[in-house]
Amino acid sequence: MRAFNFSAGPAILPEEVLKEAAAELVDYKGTGMSIMEMSHRGKEYSAVHDECVANIKELLNIPEGYSVLFMTGGASSQFALIPMNLLGEGQTADYTNSGAWAKKAIQEAQMLGTVNVAADCGKEIPTRVPTTDELNLTDGAAYLHITSNETISGAQWKEFPEHDCLIADMSSDILSRPLDVSKFGLIYAGAQKNLGPAGITLVIIKDELAEKCPETVPTIMRYKTHIESNSLYNTVPTFPVYMLCLVTRWLKAKGGLEGIEKINEDKAAKLYAAIDESDFYKGTAVPEFRSNMNITWRLPTEELEAEFIAEAAKANLKTLKGHRSVGGIRASIYNAFPAAGVDALISFMKEFEAKHG
Ligand SMILES: *Cc1c(COP(=O)(O)O)cnc(C)c1O
């Protein structure tokens, strides 16, 4: 039996996708080998790679002049690569601090250059992200970096700031809603939240930005290298790209990003309504910034939270524990999380409250 898996990442994948991958695992399309066992430059894998890029371009309606890259090292290595490639000598980079992930991005950039924290609400409770009008921006900044969804605190940007070079860590909400890519210089996301298995990082970059990279940056660490080689400078993690390709097909069949956004909004709205109509459960994020991906809340005591998590697991509602740094409950309901699991959680919450409230 499949669990209702609320894990924040690596996270649930669509069951249809897992079954398709399982069916093709040992013998990929009559080749007598798995897609994992083939050259990353061969005909079969190349078709998957190119389809994956094309599907992402189609889903996000990516304009000319941008490249879709598959890189390694997770979102965390992008924290370093962005300033290495894009923060020129004597320039300042603006960052917003909205919580744990934004803070990590800031700390890496500070090792490589000058950082201005343009807004800081990283420690506020209830949690939120900055508003576009509270940003204290630097004239001529190399870029402005934001974290579109704070996976740990459950706060999400609903409207993005205007900037000549806006960069976003979208690890936990990429492909969950339509997006105007033309408003961004660079977007990146570790795959293991909302895209596929761990092992690749999706990067969408405006090609002209890659020209800024100083000559001192090693070849493998330059965006330009990956743009020019279609992410095949070295051996790309072929199986994660294959899985992402299947996920993009699944998303297209769901009506693309408009379709999945509607499903995501319905799931999140139901769960927030269940939290709001009770005095027992208390949401962690400021309502106007509530994430549709990671829903966070508290119970009256930590003992009750521990019991809630343990009882839920017995009812097949798995991995609801909040991040170890903040505690509480976190339900990650990414694209692949089924609506039936949200309904099951809400029923469980009502029963638990009736017993303990
Ligand atoms: C998980 C996460 C990261 C870290 O991703 P890795 O792939 O483990 O490096 C960075 N940013 C956000 C918003 C995340 O959710």
PDBQT file of the ligand as one rigid body, heavy atoms in Angstrom, charges set to zero:
ROOT
HETATM    1  C1  LIG A 401      15.696  21.768   0.166  1.00  0.00    +0.000 C 
HETATM    2  C2  LIG A 401      15.998  23.188  -0.161  1.00  0.00    +0.000 A 
HETATM    3  C3  LIG A 401      17.311  23.616  -0.457  1.00  0.00    +0.000 A 
HETATM    4  C4  LIG A 401      18.504  22.686  -0.385  1.00  0.00    +0.000 C 
HETATM    5  O1  LIG A 401      18.492  21.814  -1.427  1.00  0.00    +0.000 OA
HETATM    6  P1  LIG A 401      19.702  20.756  -1.671  1.00  0.00    +0.000 P 
HETATM    7  O2  LIG A 401      19.303  20.205  -2.993  1.00  0.00    +0.000 OA
HETATM    8  O3  LIG A 401      19.650  19.789  -0.544  1.00  0.00    +0.000 OA
HETATM    9  O4  LIG A 401      20.955  21.524  -1.704  1.00  0.00    +0.000 OA
HETATM   10  C5  LIG A 401      17.503  24.940  -0.797  1.00  0.00    +0.000 A 
HETATM   11  N1  LIG A 401      16.484  25.799  -0.848  1.00  0.00    +0.000 NA
HETATM   12  C6  LIG A 401      15.211  25.430  -0.566  1.00  0.00    +0.000 A 
HETATM   13  C7  LIG A 401      14.121  26.441  -0.661  1.00  0.00    +0.000 C 
HETATM   14  C8  LIG A 401      14.938  24.120  -0.214  1.00  0.00    +0.000 A 
HETATM   15  O5  LIG A 401      13.679  23.744   0.056  1.00  0.00    +0.000 OA
ENDROOT
TORSDOF 0
